[in-house]
Each structure stands twice: as structure tokens, then as C-alpha cells.
């Protein structure tokens, strides 16, 4: 950082702060002394991170307080986090945060604040009256105080990584610079993929029933949920309820990886090094990333539909199914239904993101006075509601896609285009025909979300994903020449 003090000077400054907080001069600082010291310095209560630093997790020798070395280690890690956050908020990289940058940062989180509110936040940190915040003001204000919930909002309100309801059309999550530096991002992707695999396997019978009803249900046969289940079990036994699940699980990893990489590249190509995107920008980048991923893995979608609908003994396995389609229908068969599938990304991703951001914003405005952590029930409810709304909007296109994927394998079925199939369904069955199979689709949402969350949390523990990733021990950015004010 330009003009920053050297390491020795910083240790002296931290040492003076330690002496000021150590009121009983026993060489230890506990939570009580920290709270009293902040009151004398004109601050409020220490934030959760500071209190955690004095908990047994941060107390290396478990003596109920921090000695000077433990205190310095905590402050060093804290300053590194603060520096990263300062640079992410300083969008024009001029070394100062102004009112407009505060407003932009909150807008990127889906929270609208007025100019007056932004000025109030800035004024609470601005010591020299310039109405901008430099690094020293930012550091001194937040070193032991709360981060005004900005980090908490970013952390707690992640959305699509955790919840898997069998659709991969959601906008990818943003990973913070800290998560990228510590490698937590790939562990979270792996945990999410495992959660999706278990969730899809657990709800596979309902997913197969949905596809079965999308293709075979009509006004004439009046196929319902019980009738569909009975028909599938009579034809192939209980094990047949899991047909198509293998490839449905297999496509999670490549689709998630392609979407994540495409999202990051699109972000850089369109918006450069901008750290956090606004909601509208996330929608555009996420939709383009979704189209990219679907274009590459779409043949797996066609195979999944064919294997899900197969009769007993029709195919020997995945490769046999692929070879027969190629032999009988040609390579173009692997992209049947591609157009309605891509068109469905926009309403699904757009409505899902818009509803989630609206619910998040409403909760933050009304209930986040003490903490930005909404709790698991609120998070699951918001994710379930937003995903369900997205599904309702895009379901007719999903049904048309599935029928186009399957129609070549059904004897006597007309080979129709997207518009031709839409007209056929509306003329024969009305608007209701566009929602065949939506009941089992809704039935699987809550168990899918619940299973994926439980597995995700357990996988995070197994992979060593911390709730708040700490920066690894590295040369201090202040003394190693980083730019700043």
C-alpha cells in the first residue's frame, strides 16, 4: 500500500492498542476488557469476529484471553480481510470510498439505500471531513467493530449453490475474492455437486413420473400420479422408478463446471475486473453462462429423457442408447428440443433471481437489525419459493422440450417443431396441457431442497470448508507494496 507503515511500526501500533485494552495489566485481553476499551474509544460492542478471536478457537493456549502475540495475529488476519473488502468497494481504485461507491455496493447486494443513508454510513467513518473514506479510516473503524453487515449479506444470502431441485438453469453464485484465494470456491462446488447427486437420486421416482406424464398424459387417458406410478411399476418393477437417474447425476459435474467457468469469463469480457455485479448484470452473465453450458451438455439431456422413458430391455445402457439414436436418427437428434430449452433459461433464471432478491431485500429491511443471518428456514423458504416461481414460468417450454426429445422414439407420434407442438397441445388439450406433470414436479421440490441442504452442509464439513474462510498466512499486503491510499 502506498505510504503504508512498515511491519515494525504496525506491530508497535498494535502493541499500544493492546496496552490500552489490557486494563488490569495482566498481559491478557478478554472480551470484557475489549468491550470496555471500545466504549472508552467511542465505539460500541466488538463484532462477532473479534469475540470469536478471544474464544477458545482463537486462544492458542486456552487461557481465556489473548496475549500480545495472539492479539497481533488476530489483527493481522483481520487487516488482510479488511484490505480485500476495501479494494472491492473502491470501484474506481482511487484509494478512497465515496458515497456513490457505497450505494453501488449495496445495490450489487440487491439492497437499495438512499443518498441520505449512504452519507450517514460514510459520515460514521469519515474523521477528516472529506466525505470520502481512505484506507486508514476504514481500517481504524472496522478493525474491532462490525462490518455493517456487508460481508454478512454476501455470505449468508448465497442462493443457487446449495439448493438442487433437478434443474440447472439458475444464475451461478458469486464467489468472493477471499473464497477464490483460499480455494474454498472449488470445495463449495464439489459439495454442491455431491448434494445435487444425492438429492436427485432421492427424488428420482418423482422426476421420472414428471417426464412420463409430460410425454404420455393427455385428456383421453387421464393419467394421474397414482396411475403413472402404477403403470411404471407394472412395466419394470420398483427399480424402474430410477431409470435415467444415472445420467441425470452424471451431468451435474460438467454442467456446473462449464457454467462457473463461462460465468467468470463472461464477467471479465463484459465488465472487466469489476468485483461484484449488480443483480441485472448477474442475470445477463448467468443467462449467457447457462446457454453455454446447456449447448455443450445438451446431448446428455436428450439421453436422459430417452433413458427415463425406455421400456424394459429397450437399451443395454447409456452407450447403447447413444449409438442407436445416432444410427437411426442422425447426430441432429441429440439437439432435438434445444430451442425451447434455451428459451426457457430466460424466464426461469430471471424470475428465480428477481423473486429471491425481492424476498432477500424485504427480509433485510425488516428483520436484519441485529444480524444479516436469516437462519436456515428463511433461506430454504426463499430459495424454494423463487425456484418454484421460475419453474411455473418456464414449465410450458420445458414440457415442449421433453416431448420434442422423446417424439422420435414414440411409434405413431407426429414429428413436430416447437411452434407446431405448442399449437397441437393447445388445440387438443388447452392451456392445461402445457402443465402436464407439474404436480410431481412440485412434490419433489421440498424433499429435494431439504436433502441437498443437509448433504451440502455435511460435505462442507468433510472437505474442510469453513463458515468464514480465513486468509492463509502470507506476506502482509500493506508492507509488500500493494497499492492503496
C-alpha positions, 0 to 999 in steps of 0.5 A: 500500500502506498505510504503504508507503515512498515511491519515494525511500526504496525506491530508497535501500533498494535502493541499500544492498542493492546496496552490500552485494552489490557486494563488490569495489566495482566498481559491478557485481553478478554472480551470484557476488557475489549468491550470496555476499551471500545466504549472508552474509544467511542465505539460500541460492542466488538463484532462477532469476529473479534469475540470469536478471536478471544474464544477458545478457537482463537486462544492458542493456549486456552487461557481465556484471553489473548496475549500480545502475540495472539492479539497481533495475529488476530489483527493481522488476519483481520487487516488482510480481510479488511484490505480485500473488502476495501479494494472491492468497494473502491470501484474506481481504485482511487484509494478512497470510498465515496458515497456513490461507491457505497450505494453501488455496493449495496445495490450489487447486494440487491439492497437499495439505500438512499443518498441520505443513508449512504452519507450517514454510513460514510459520515460514521467513518469519515474523521477528516471531513472529506466525505470520502473514506481512505484506507486508514479510516476504514481500517481504524473503524472496522478493525474491532467493530462490525462490518455493517453487515456487508460481508454478512449479506454476501455470505449468508444470502448465497442462493443457487449453490446449495439448493438442487431441485433437478434443474440447472438453469439458475444464475451461478453464485458469486464467489468472493475474492477471499473464497477464490484465494483460499480455494474454498470456491472449488470445495463449495462446488464439489459439495454442491455437486455431491448434494445435487447427486444425492438429492436427485437420486432421492427424488428420482421416482418423482422426476421420472413420473414428471417426464412420463406424464409430460410425454404420455398424459393427455385428456383421453387417458387421464393419467394421474400420479397414482396411475403413472406410478402404477403403470411404471411399476407394472412395466419394470418393477420398483427399480424402474422408478430410477431409470435415467437417474444415472445420467441425470447425476452424471451431468451435474459435474460438467454442467456446473463446471462449464457454467462457473467457468463461462460465468467468470469469463463472461464477467471479465469480457463484459465488465472487466475486473469489476468485483461484484455485479449488480443483480441485472448484470448477474442475470445477463452473465448467468443467462449467457453462462447457462446457454453455454453450458446447456449447448455443450451438455445438451446431448446428455439431456436428450439421453436422459429423457430417452433413458427415463422413458425406455421400456424394459430391455429397450437399451443395454445402457447409456452407450447403447442408447447413444449409438442407436439414436445416432444410427437411426436418427442422425447426430441432429437428434441429440439437439432435438428440443434445444430451442425451447430449452434455451428459451426457457433459461430466460424466464426461469433464471430471471424470475428465480433471481428477481423473486429471491432478491425481492424476498432477500431485500424485504427480509433485510429491511425488516428483520436484519437489525441485529444480524444479516443471518436469516437462519436456515428456514428463511433461506430454504423458504426463499430459495424454494419459493423463487425456484418454484416461481421460475419453474411455473414460468418456464414449465410450458417450454420445458414440457415442449422440450421433453416431448420434442426429445422423446417424439422420435422414439414414440411409434405413431407420434407426429414429428413436430417443431416447437411452434407446431407442438405448442399449437397441437397441445393447445388445440387438443388439450388447452392451456392445461396441457402445457402443465402436464406433470407439474404436480410431481414436479412440485412434490419433489421440490421440498424433499429435494431442497431439504436433502441437498441442504443437509448433504451440502452442509455435511460435505462442507464439513468433510472437505474442510470448508469453513463458515468464514474462510480465513486468509492463509498466512502470507506476506502482509499486503500493506508492507509488500507494496500493494497499492492503496491510499 
